[in-house]
Amino acid sequence: MTTVEDLPAAGKQPKSTRAKILDVVRWVAILLVIGFAAKQLAANWGEFWHTLRDVAWESSLLSLVALVAAILVSTWGWQMMVDDLGEPIGYARGAQICLVGSLGKYVPGSVWAYLLQMELGRKAGLARARIFTGSLIQLGVGVVSALVVSLLAAPAVFSNSPRALWLFVLIPLGLAMLHPKILTWGTSLVLRILRRPPLAHPLGWAVIGKVFGASTAAWCLQGVHLWLLANSVGTPGLSGFVLCVGAMAVAMTVGTFAFILPSGVGVREVAQVAVLTASGLTVGQATAFAVASRVMFTVADLLTAGFAAVAARTARPTSTPA
């Protein structure tokens, strides 16, 4: 006769074979993207240390802190967007999904970041469509924010690459697309094309404003990161800071569209060098700081993803939907 003790504990249903296989696949995917990130880190480590020898350790440390802060602020914007699409998930759980998933950008073809985020969201009990929609909207709002901030580096960008004019022509169109009605319609259209459920409710100014503000703050913090490095060899004052903020916005925007490459590798550095040389640095100095910036981005990504994963372990677990 079956007793109460023989029955599975309440809320602890045994995992199906499919669920166990998916768990293994998720772990393999995470280890794979960490491996790609580590490979990129190792490839640039020598030049990274060579560059930092001429930078005060205080500036290097603060530069890394600014990057970590930028990532955390951007993650908050992502979480606000995902929370608006359903039940709130909390910052710890949202950071784990967003930051660990974002490591997928180091694998050639940035689509892997979104796929990994969706799988981690699924593991946390969230529908894949909700994670994808939140990431899609944040990407669009973030690009518009970057285009606006890019105006700070407009003179330097135009002097080095007149063809970059298309970046700024898109600003009015991008700002118009942020209107809640237009953004809701555009998002619903994309979801319909992908055969995904439509938005449960229209987007509002409040959540769009939070995502836009978080993205703008992240660009500014990334500019602080670059300025602290470049300032060590003679890019002082407010003008240098403004250029560095604009340079990071331009570089990250261009890198986003270079989705074939891992994390926009190469394209982002070209944009940074173009702006930094216009600010008075030599090509060699600008290139060295661009490489150092990429390495510090990788370190910050790994640090924040690691902390987020540990923090999420202490959060209350949620069940995975059938």
Contacts in CASP RR format, 6 or more apart in sequence:
PFRMAT RR
TARGET T0000
AUTHOR 0000-0000-0000
METHOD contacts of the structure
MODEL  1
MTTVEDLPAAGKQPKSTRAKILDVVRWVAILLVIGFAAKQLAANWGEFWH
TLRDVAWESSLLSLVALVAAILVSTWGWQMMVDDLGEPIGYARGAQICLV
GSLGKYVPGSVWAYLLQMELGRKAGLARARIFTGSLIQLGVGVVSALVVS
LLAAPAVFSNSPRALWLFVLIPLGLAMLHPKILTWGTSLVLRILRRPPLA
HPLGWAVIGKVFGASTAAWCLQGVHLWLLANSVGTPGLSGFVLCVGAMAV
AMTVGTFAFILPSGVGVREVAQVAVLTASGLTVGQATAFAVASRVMFTVA
DLLTAGFAAVAARTARPTSTPA
8 14 0 8 1.000
11 319 0 8 1.000
15 23 0 8 1.000
19 320 0 8 1.000
22 119 0 8 1.000
22 122 0 8 1.000
22 123 0 8 1.000
23 123 0 8 1.000
25 119 0 8 1.000
26 116 0 8 1.000
26 119 0 8 1.000
26 120 0 8 1.000
26 123 0 8 1.000
29 112 0 8 1.000
29 116 0 8 1.000
29 119 0 8 1.000
30 100 0 8 1.000
30 101 0 8 1.000
30 103 0 8 1.000
30 116 0 8 1.000
32 107 0 8 1.000
33 101 0 8 1.000
33 103 0 8 1.000
33 104 0 8 1.000
33 106 0 8 1.000
33 107 0 8 1.000
33 112 0 8 1.000
33 116 0 8 1.000
34 103 0 8 1.000
34 302 0 8 1.000
35 106 0 8 1.000
36 104 0 8 1.000
36 106 0 8 1.000
36 107 0 8 1.000
36 262 0 8 1.000
37 103 0 8 1.000
37 106 0 8 1.000
37 298 0 8 1.000
37 301 0 8 1.000
37 302 0 8 1.000
38 302 0 8 1.000
40 106 0 8 1.000
40 262 0 8 1.000
40 263 0 8 1.000
40 265 0 8 1.000
40 294 0 8 1.000
40 298 0 8 1.000
41 295 0 8 1.000
41 298 0 8 1.000
41 299 0 8 1.000
41 302 0 8 1.000
44 291 0 8 1.000
44 294 0 8 1.000
44 295 0 8 1.000
45 295 0 8 1.000
47 288 0 8 1.000
47 291 0 8 1.000
47 292 0 8 1.000
48 291 0 8 1.000
48 292 0 8 1.000
48 295 0 8 1.000
48 296 0 8 1.000
50 288 0 8 1.000
51 229 0 8 1.000
51 288 0 8 1.000
51 289 0 8 1.000
51 291 0 8 1.000
51 292 0 8 1.000
52 60 0 8 1.000
52 292 0 8 1.000
54 232 0 8 1.000
54 233 0 8 1.000
55 229 0 8 1.000
55 232 0 8 1.000
56 232 0 8 1.000
59 228 0 8 1.000
59 229 0 8 1.000
59 231 0 8 1.000
59 232 0 8 1.000
60 228 0 8 1.000
60 229 0 8 1.000
62 228 0 8 1.000
63 224 0 8 1.000
63 225 0 8 1.000
63 226 0 8 1.000
63 228 0 8 1.000
63 229 0 8 1.000
63 296 0 8 1.000
64 225 0 8 1.000
64 296 0 8 1.000
64 299 0 8 1.000
64 300 0 8 1.000
66 221 0 8 1.000
66 222 0 8 1.000
66 223 0 8 1.000
66 224 0 8 1.000
66 225 0 8 1.000
66 228 0 8 1.000
67 221 0 8 1.000
67 222 0 8 1.000
67 225 0 8 1.000
67 296 0 8 1.000
67 297 0 8 1.000
67 300 0 8 1.000
68 300 0 8 1.000
68 303 0 8 1.000
68 304 0 8 1.000
69 221 0 8 1.000
70 217 0 8 1.000
70 218 0 8 1.000
70 219 0 8 1.000
70 221 0 8 1.000
70 222 0 8 1.000
70 225 0 8 1.000
71 99 0 8 1.000
71 218 0 8 1.000
71 300 0 8 1.000
71 301 0 8 1.000
71 304 0 8 1.000
72 95 0 8 1.000
72 304 0 8 1.000
73 214 0 8 1.000
73 217 0 8 1.000
73 218 0 8 1.000
73 221 0 8 1.000
74 214 0 8 1.000
74 215 0 8 1.000
74 218 0 8 1.000
75 91 0 8 1.000
75 94 0 8 1.000
75 95 0 8 1.000
75 98 0 8 1.000
75 99 0 8 1.000
75 304 0 8 1.000
75 308 0 8 1.000
76 91 0 8 1.000
76 214 0 8 1.000
77 138 0 8 1.000
77 210 0 8 1.000
77 211 0 8 1.000
77 213 0 8 1.000
77 214 0 8 1.000
77 215 0 8 1.000
78 94 0 8 1.000
78 98 0 8 1.000
78 134 0 8 1.000
78 135 0 8 1.000
78 138 0 8 1.000
78 211 0 8 1.000
78 214 0 8 1.000
79 89 0 8 1.000
79 90 0 8 1.000
79 91 0 8 1.000
79 94 0 8 1.000
79 95 0 8 1.000
79 98 0 8 1.000
80 207 0 8 1.000
80 210 0 8 1.000
80 211 0 8 1.000
80 214 0 8 1.000
81 134 0 8 1.000
81 137 0 8 1.000
81 138 0 8 1.000
81 207 0 8 1.000
81 210 0 8 1.000
81 211 0 8 1.000
82 89 0 8 1.000
82 94 0 8 1.000
82 126 0 8 1.000
82 130 0 8 1.000
82 131 0 8 1.000
82 134 0 8 1.000
83 89 0 8 1.000
83 90 0 8 1.000
84 203 0 8 1.000
84 207 0 8 1.000
85 130 0 8 1.000
85 133 0 8 1.000
85 134 0 8 1.000
85 199 0 8 1.000
85 200 0 8 1.000
86 130 0 8 1.000
86 200 0 8 1.000
89 97 0 8 1.000
89 124 0 8 1.000
89 126 0 8 1.000
90 315 0 8 1.000
92 308 0 8 1.000
92 311 0 8 1.000
92 312 0 8 1.000
92 314 0 8 1.000
92 315 0 8 1.000
93 124 0 8 1.000
93 312 0 8 1.000
93 315 0 8 1.000
93 318 0 8 1.000
94 124 0 8 1.000
94 308 0 8 1.000
94 312 0 8 1.000
95 304 0 8 1.000
95 308 0 8 1.000
95 311 0 8 1.000
95 312 0 8 1.000
96 120 0 8 1.000
96 124 0 8 1.000
96 308 0 8 1.000
96 309 0 8 1.000
96 311 0 8 1.000
96 312 0 8 1.000
97 117 0 8 1.000
97 120 0 8 1.000
97 121 0 8 1.000
97 124 0 8 1.000
97 126 0 8 1.000
97 131 0 8 1.000
98 117 0 8 1.000
98 308 0 8 1.000
99 301 0 8 1.000
99 304 0 8 1.000
99 305 0 8 1.000
99 306 0 8 1.000
99 308 0 8 1.000
100 116 0 8 1.000
100 120 0 8 1.000
100 305 0 8 1.000
100 306 0 8 1.000
100 308 0 8 1.000
100 309 0 8 1.000
101 113 0 8 1.000
101 116 0 8 1.000
101 117 0 8 1.000
101 120 0 8 1.000
101 305 0 8 1.000
102 113 0 8 1.000
102 117 0 8 1.000
102 301 0 8 1.000
102 305 0 8 1.000
103 113 0 8 1.000
103 116 0 8 1.000
103 301 0 8 1.000
103 302 0 8 1.000
103 305 0 8 1.000
104 110 0 8 1.000
104 112 0 8 1.000
104 113 0 8 1.000
104 116 0 8 1.000
105 112 0 8 1.000
105 113 0 8 1.000
105 262 0 8 1.000
105 263 0 8 1.000
105 264 0 8 1.000
106 262 0 8 1.000
106 263 0 8 1.000
106 298 0 8 1.000
106 301 0 8 1.000
107 262 0 8 1.000
108 260 0 8 1.000
108 261 0 8 1.000
108 262 0 8 1.000
109 259 0 8 1.000
109 260 0 8 1.000
109 261 0 8 1.000
109 262 0 8 1.000
110 256 0 8 1.000
110 259 0 8 1.000
110 262 0 8 1.000
110 263 0 8 1.000
110 264 0 8 1.000
111 259 0 8 1.000
114 132 0 8 1.000
114 135 0 8 1.000
117 131 0 8 1.000
117 132 0 8 1.000
117 135 0 8 1.000
118 128 0 8 1.000
118 131 0 8 1.000
118 132 0 8 1.000
119 128 0 8 1.000
120 131 0 8 1.000
121 128 0 8 1.000
121 131 0 8 1.000
122 128 0 8 1.000
122 131 0 8 1.000
122 320 0 8 1.000
122 321 0 8 1.000
123 320 0 8 1.000
124 318 0 8 1.000
124 320 0 8 1.000
125 318 0 8 1.000
125 319 0 8 1.000
125 320 0 8 1.000
125 321 0 8 1.000
127 321 0 8 1.000
129 191 0 8 1.000
129 196 0 8 1.000
129 197 0 8 1.000
132 196 0 8 1.000
133 187 0 8 1.000
133 191 0 8 1.000
133 196 0 8 1.000
133 199 0 8 1.000
136 187 0 8 1.000
136 190 0 8 1.000
137 183 0 8 1.000
137 187 0 8 1.000
137 203 0 8 1.000
137 211 0 8 1.000
138 211 0 8 1.000
138 215 0 8 1.000
139 256 0 8 1.000
140 177 0 8 1.000
141 178 0 8 1.000
141 183 0 8 1.000
141 208 0 8 1.000
141 211 0 8 1.000
141 212 0 8 1.000
141 215 0 8 1.000
142 211 0 8 1.000
142 212 0 8 1.000
142 215 0 8 1.000
143 253 0 8 1.000
143 256 0 8 1.000
144 171 0 8 1.000
144 174 0 8 1.000
144 175 0 8 1.000
144 177 0 8 1.000
144 178 0 8 1.000
144 212 0 8 1.000
145 212 0 8 1.000
145 213 0 8 1.000
145 215 0 8 1.000
145 216 0 8 1.000
145 219 0 8 1.000
145 249 0 8 1.000
146 215 0 8 1.000
146 219 0 8 1.000
146 249 0 8 1.000
146 250 0 8 1.000
146 252 0 8 1.000
146 253 0 8 1.000
146 256 0 8 1.000
147 167 0 8 1.000
147 168 0 8 1.000
147 170 0 8 1.000
147 171 0 8 1.000
147 174 0 8 1.000
147 249 0 8 1.000
147 253 0 8 1.000
148 171 0 8 1.000
148 175 0 8 1.000
148 216 0 8 1.000
149 216 0 8 1.000
149 219 0 8 1.000
149 220 0 8 1.000
149 245 0 8 1.000
149 246 0 8 1.000
149 249 0 8 1.000
150 157 0 8 1.000
150 167 0 8 1.000
150 168 0 8 1.000
150 246 0 8 1.000
150 249 0 8 1.000
150 250 0 8 1.000
150 253 0 8 1.000
151 168 0 8 1.000
151 171 0 8 1.000
151 246 0 8 1.000
152 242 0 8 1.000
152 243 0 8 1.000
152 245 0 8 1.000
152 246 0 8 1.000
152 249 0 8 1.000
153 242 0 8 1.000
153 243 0 8 1.000
153 245 0 8 1.000
153 246 0 8 1.000
153 247 0 8 1.000
153 249 0 8 1.000
153 250 0 8 1.000
153 275 0 8 1.000
154 168 0 8 1.000
155 278 0 8 1.000
156 243 0 8 1.000
156 247 0 8 1.000
156 274 0 8 1.000
156 275 0 8 1.000
156 278 0 8 1.000
156 279 0 8 1.000
157 164 0 8 1.000
157 167 0 8 1.000
157 250 0 8 1.000
157 271 0 8 1.000
157 274 0 8 1.000
157 275 0 8 1.000
157 278 0 8 1.000
158 164 0 8 1.000
158 165 0 8 1.000
159 278 0 8 1.000
160 274 0 8 1.000
160 275 0 8 1.000
160 277 0 8 1.000
160 278 0 8 1.000
161 274 0 8 1.000
164 250 0 8 1.000
167 250 0 8 1.000
167 253 0 8 1.000
167 254 0 8 1.000
176 182 0 8 1.000
177 183 0 8 1.000
177 186 0 8 1.000
178 208 0 8 1.000
178 212 0 8 1.000
180 202 0 8 1.000
180 203 0 8 1.000
180 204 0 8 1.000
180 205 0 8 1.000
180 208 0 8 1.000
181 202 0 8 1.000
183 203 0 8 1.000
183 208 0 8 1.000
184 199 0 8 1.000
184 202 0 8 1.000
184 203 0 8 1.000
184 204 0 8 1.000
187 199 0 8 1.000
187 203 0 8 1.000
188 198 0 8 1.000
188 199 0 8 1.000
191 197 0 8 1.000
191 198 0 8 1.000
191 199 0 8 1.000
192 198 0 8 1.000
219 245 0 8 1.000
219 246 0 8 1.000
219 248 0 8 1.000
219 249 0 8 1.000
219 252 0 8 1.000
220 245 0 8 1.000
222 245 0 8 1.000
222 248 0 8 1.000
222 249 0 8 1.000
222 252 0 8 1.000
223 241 0 8 1.000
223 244 0 8 1.000
223 245 0 8 1.000
223 246 0 8 1.000
223 247 0 8 1.000
223 248 0 8 1.000
224 241 0 8 1.000
224 244 0 8 1.000
224 245 0 8 1.000
225 248 0 8 1.000
225 293 0 8 1.000
225 296 0 8 1.000
226 244 0 8 1.000
226 247 0 8 1.000
226 248 0 8 1.000
226 272 0 8 1.000
226 276 0 8 1.000
226 289 0 8 1.000
226 293 0 8 1.000
227 235 0 8 1.000
227 240 0 8 1.000
227 241 0 8 1.000
227 244 0 8 1.000
227 245 0 8 1.000
229 289 0 8 1.000
229 292 0 8 1.000
229 293 0 8 1.000
230 240 0 8 1.000
230 244 0 8 1.000
230 276 0 8 1.000
230 279 0 8 1.000
230 281 0 8 1.000
230 285 0 8 1.000
230 289 0 8 1.000
231 237 0 8 1.000
231 240 0 8 1.000
233 281 0 8 1.000
233 285 0 8 1.000
234 280 0 8 1.000
234 281 0 8 1.000
235 243 0 8 1.000
235 244 0 8 1.000
235 276 0 8 1.000
235 279 0 8 1.000
235 280 0 8 1.000
235 281 0 8 1.000
239 279 0 8 1.000
240 279 0 8 1.000
243 275 0 8 1.000
243 276 0 8 1.000
243 278 0 8 1.000
243 279 0 8 1.000
244 275 0 8 1.000
244 276 0 8 1.000
244 279 0 8 1.000
246 275 0 8 1.000
247 271 0 8 1.000
247 272 0 8 1.000
247 275 0 8 1.000
247 276 0 8 1.000
248 272 0 8 1.000
250 271 0 8 1.000
250 275 0 8 1.000
251 268 0 8 1.000
251 269 0 8 1.000
251 271 0 8 1.000
251 272 0 8 1.000
251 275 0 8 1.000
252 268 0 8 1.000
254 264 0 8 1.000
254 267 0 8 1.000
254 268 0 8 1.000
254 270 0 8 1.000
254 271 0 8 1.000
255 261 0 8 1.000
255 263 0 8 1.000
255 264 0 8 1.000
255 267 0 8 1.000
255 268 0 8 1.000
255 271 0 8 1.000
256 264 0 8 1.000
258 264 0 8 1.000
258 266 0 8 1.000
258 267 0 8 1.000
258 268 0 8 1.000
261 267 0 8 1.000
263 297 0 8 1.000
265 294 0 8 1.000
268 290 0 8 1.000
268 294 0 8 1.000
269 287 0 8 1.000
269 290 0 8 1.000
269 291 0 8 1.000
269 294 0 8 1.000
272 286 0 8 1.000
272 289 0 8 1.000
272 290 0 8 1.000
272 293 0 8 1.000
273 283 0 8 1.000
273 286 0 8 1.000
273 287 0 8 1.000
273 290 0 8 1.000
276 285 0 8 1.000
276 286 0 8 1.000
276 289 0 8 1.000
276 290 0 8 1.000
277 283 0 8 1.000
277 286 0 8 1.000
281 289 0 8 1.000
END
